[in-house]
Amino acid sequence: MAAEKLVARIRKDDHLIREHFDKIKTSDHPYEIRRLLEKAIKIEQEEQELIEKVKKQLELDAE
């Protein structure tokens, strides 16, 4: 069985995804890697939603 290799580019501002990539070991199975990445993506999305809510609230408060 051929070894599977994961190659990815990460944007500079994707800190959570970068942190999760750092947790990946060469001995991890693909499903473990996928789980870590899905978790990071979900956290990143929640963080972005929170930032948007704060921005909207600040705009409303400024009016």
Residue, then its C-alpha position, 0 to 999 in steps of 0.5 A: m500500500a502506498a503511503e498517503k501524503l498531504v500537501a497544503r498551503i495555508r494563508k498567513d492569517d489562518h492561525l488555527i489551521r496552522e496550529h492544527f497542522d502542527k499537531i499532525k504527525t507522520s504516523d496519523h491516519p488520514y481520518e485523524i488528519r481530516r478530523l483535526l482540519e475540520k475542527a480547525i475550520k469550524i473554529e475559524q468560522e466561528e471566530q470569523e462570525l464573532i468578529e463580524k458580530v462585533k464589527k456590526q455592533l460597533e457600527l450600531d453603537a457609533e450611530 
